Each structure stands twice: as C-alpha cells, then as structure tokens.
C-alpha cells in the first residue's frame, strides 16, 4: 500500500464522488487558444458588472494605510453601513466573504448529517455543493416548463427531516421571479427559509422589510453584481436577531477582509453612480433580449436579473458555447440535464451585445 492510499483511507468516504463546483472560465487560461487576445475576450459568463466598481473604491484602496491590521471581527461599522442601505437594524446583519460563505454558515448552523434541504432546481449550484459538504441531503423541487415554482410543490416535499428551504429571487440561471403570494406561503411553513436576492437590484423587488418580523426568514445579498465588487468577495445576510448572533459566533474570525470593508464604505457613498450603472444594465438587458429574439434558433427566457437564459433549438448548446469561446466571447453552459439545451448570457455593455449578435449570425451561416 502506498502512503497516498493510506491517507486517502482517512478521507470522508462520502466525498469520494463529490464533483465540486464548476466555476466560470478565467480569460487568462485561454491565452493562445482563441481567435482574439486575452485582453479582448468578452466575458459574459459570470454575471459580473461590466462597468466595474465605483471610482472611489480604487482611490480609497490605493490610499488605505492599514492593510497590516486585522479588520473588526464584530463587523460593527459595516453592519451600520448596511443597515442604512437596507433600512433594517444592524443587529439583523452579518457580512461574509461573499454570500457563498453565509450559505455555508447557515447550513452548518441548522444541519445534522442526514437532514434535508429543499432546493428549487435549476438554480444556484452552491446550495447543493454546500449541503453535501455539510452532510445533508438535497431534496429537489423541479421548476415547470417556464421555470416557475409554486409553494404547493415546495410544501409537498417537506418532511420531519427538512431543515432549510432555499430560493433565489430572481432565480439564477433563469432570471425568473416567484410571485409574492407563493413566496409568503412558503414562509408560512415556519421552516428556515433563505431567499437569495443576489440580483434584486436588477429586479427591484425585495423581502428585506419582512426580516425580523418573520422569525424564519433569512435574506442574502451581495456587492458582486450591482456594485462591481465580485473580485473582493463581499456579501451579507439579513437574519432574525438570534440567528445573526449564532452566525457571528460560528463564523471564522476576521471573515471579511479590510479591502472589502473599504470598498463597501466607498460604494455606499457613491450610490448615484452605481445605480446609474444598474440602470444601464437593465436598459441593455431589454435590448439584448430583443436582439436575441431575432436569432430564430434561440428561445429566450424573460429575465429580471443581469443575464438572459436561452434555449438553443438548432445544434447543441455546449457546442455553441465552444464556438463563441473560440471567437473570444464567453457564455455559461451548465452540465446538468435540465439545462443541457441552454446557455446563459450575462448582460454586458452595448458593444458587447453588438459583438455577440455578430458572432451568433456568423455561426448561423455555418450551421
């Protein structure tokens, strides 16, 4: 027996077949493999903000003198800043290194091995990823042909092992919203209910005012999309006060770095600029949707997020993703049965839309 075999015998057996998370493509990995230079690659695969962060963030980070000092572990300042933005008391707020980290913390808090988590698929892959890592079991509720979900479908799979219900609104990767009455009916189950609002600034609907009034409602938000801070990994959650207290106890110390804290403060000083960029993205989403509708072999799904899901009705979606990549345009393809015929396209700048449509028309001529 080799030394490696001996070590591997000690690894959790349930992780032997764990597939991990399939992240978006990094342009630098494509150097020399596509038709354009790396700096000319158009990245429409990760729902990032094409306009970037507030200019004030760059200036503040360049001038910040205390990177050698740990951040405030109690998150006092950022919680107060976020309270002002969300209109909810700071005692309900916990920040994290991206909302992914908070998903993991929520599951660590509620799950024992064998407990069940309800997941409304297709949706954000981290829910499944983190549930399995925490020893839980995923119970899938499948969306209908228009990617809608109902409270009845969710309630039908609840058992005495159900510990958490996850829902993204607007949903990723479909961009669809759940009607408020359906959402409230799920909330009425009394089970821990996590509403991920990563894209709410683009859909302009939120259940934030209900936090604290509903003892089982948790809301996740992020600065990655609307504020252009994806690279700094800063998200936050709004929780019942007792749950917030627990999460602050079990999180890793100093879980939000000082660069992210500086960036949040500067972003919230520059809301007019950032909301102006959100308005641009919403306007471009409408234009992109209409342009894609003119591609007869693509069927678009109406979206309230900063991306559009398209069904590829001529050829294979995976092949289309690869052809666009060869032309220097990155879109997202998901290796799962329900989405095997779909690609997801993030909303970019107008010139990105123009390049995408031109590439699609070129590909059409070769089909």
NORCORWO-V835810 format. One record per residue. RES is the residue in three letters. SS is DSSP state (a for helix, b for strand, c for the rest). Layout:
RES,SS + RES,SS
This chain:
UNK,c + UNK,c + UNK,a + UNK,a + UNK,a + UNK,a + UNK,a + UNK,a + UNK,c + UNK,c + UNK,c + UNK,c + UNK,a + UNK,a + UNK,a + UNK,c + UNK,c + UNK,c + UNK,c + UNK,c + UNK,c + UNK,c + UNK,c + UNK,c + UNK,c + UNK,c + UNK,a + UNK,a + UNK,a + UNK,a + UNK,c + UNK,c + UNK,c + UNK,c + UNK,c + UNK,c + UNK,c + UNK,a + UNK,a + UNK,a + UNK,c + UNK,b + UNK,b + UNK,c + UNK,c + UNK,c + UNK,c + UNK,c + UNK,c + UNK,c + UNK,c + UNK,c + UNK,c + UNK,c + UNK,a + UNK,a + UNK,a + UNK,a + UNK,a + UNK,a + UNK,a + UNK,a + UNK,a + UNK,c + UNK,c + UNK,c + UNK,c + UNK,c + UNK,c + UNK,c + UNK,c + UNK,c + UNK,c + UNK,c + UNK,c + UNK,a + UNK,a + UNK,a + UNK,a + UNK,a + UNK,a + UNK,a + UNK,a + UNK,a + UNK,a + UNK,a + UNK,c + UNK,c + UNK,c + UNK,a + UNK,a + UNK,a + UNK,b + UNK,b + UNK,b + UNK,b + UNK,c + UNK,c + UNK,a + UNK,a + UNK,a + UNK,a + UNK,a + UNK,a + UNK,a + UNK,a + UNK,a + UNK,a + UNK,a + UNK,a + UNK,c + UNK,c + UNK,c + UNK,c + UNK,c + UNK,b + UNK,b + UNK,b + UNK,b + UNK,b + UNK,b + UNK,c + UNK,c + UNK,c + UNK,c + UNK,a + UNK,a + UNK,a + UNK,a + UNK,a + UNK,a + UNK,a + UNK,a + UNK,c + UNK,c + UNK,c + UNK,b + UNK,b + UNK,b + UNK,b + UNK,b + UNK,b + UNK,c + UNK,c + UNK,c + UNK,c + UNK,c + UNK,c + UNK,c + UNK,c + UNK,a + UNK,a + UNK,a + UNK,a + UNK,a + UNK,c + UNK,c + UNK,c + UNK,c + UNK,c + UNK,c + UNK,b + UNK,b + UNK,b + UNK,b + UNK,b + UNK,b + UNK,b + UNK,c + UNK,c + UNK,c + UNK,c + UNK,c + UNK,c + UNK,c + UNK,c + UNK,c + UNK,c + UNK,c + UNK,a + UNK,a + UNK,a + UNK,a + UNK,a + UNK,a + UNK,a + UNK,a + UNK,c + UNK,c + UNK,c + UNK,c + UNK,b + UNK,b + UNK,b + UNK,b + UNK,b + UNK,c + UNK,c + UNK,c + UNK,a + UNK,a + UNK,a + UNK,a + UNK,c + UNK,c + UNK,c + UNK,c + UNK,a + UNK,a + UNK,a + UNK,b + UNK,c + UNK,c + UNK,b + UNK,c + UNK,c + UNK,b + UNK,b + UNK,b + UNK,b + UNK,b + UNK,b + UNK,c + UNK,c + UNK,c + UNK,c + UNK,c + UNK,c + UNK,c + UNK,a + UNK,a + UNK,a + UNK,c + UNK,c + UNK,b + UNK,b + UNK,b + UNK,b + UNK,c + UNK,c + UNK,a + UNK,a + UNK,a + UNK,a + UNK,a + UNK,a + UNK,a + UNK,a + UNK,a + UNK,a + UNK,c + UNK,c + UNK,c + UNK,c + UNK,c + UNK,c + UNK,c + UNK,a + UNK,a + UNK,a + UNK,a + UNK,a + UNK,a + UNK,a + UNK,a + UNK,a + UNK,a + UNK,a + UNK,a + UNK,c + UNK,a + UNK,a + UNK,a + UNK,a + UNK,a + UNK,a + UNK,a + UNK,a + UNK,a + UNK,a + UNK,a + UNK,a + UNK,a + UNK,a + UNK,a + UNK,a + UNK,a + UNK,a + UNK,a + UNK,a + UNK,a + UNK,a + UNK,a + UNK,c + UNK,c + UNK,c + UNK,c + UNK,b + UNK,b + UNK,b + UNK,b + UNK,c + UNK,c + UNK,c + UNK,c + UNK,c + UNK,b + UNK,b + UNK,b + UNK,b + UNK,b + UNK,b + UNK,c + UNK,c + UNK,c + UNK,c + UNK,a + UNK,a + UNK,a + UNK,a + UNK,a + UNK,a + UNK,a + UNK,a + UNK,a + UNK,a + UNK,c + UNK,c + UNK,b + UNK,b + UNK,c + UNK,b + UNK,b + UNK,c + UNK,c + UNK,c + UNK,a + UNK,a + UNK,a + UNK,c + UNK,c + UNK,b + UNK,b + UNK,b + UNK,b + UNK,b + UNK,c + UNK,c + UNK,c + UNK,a + UNK,a + UNK,a + UNK,a + UNK,a + UNK,a + UNK,a + UNK,a + UNK,a + UNK,a + UNK,a + UNK,a + UNK,a + UNK,a + UNK,a + UNK,a + UNK,a + UNK,c
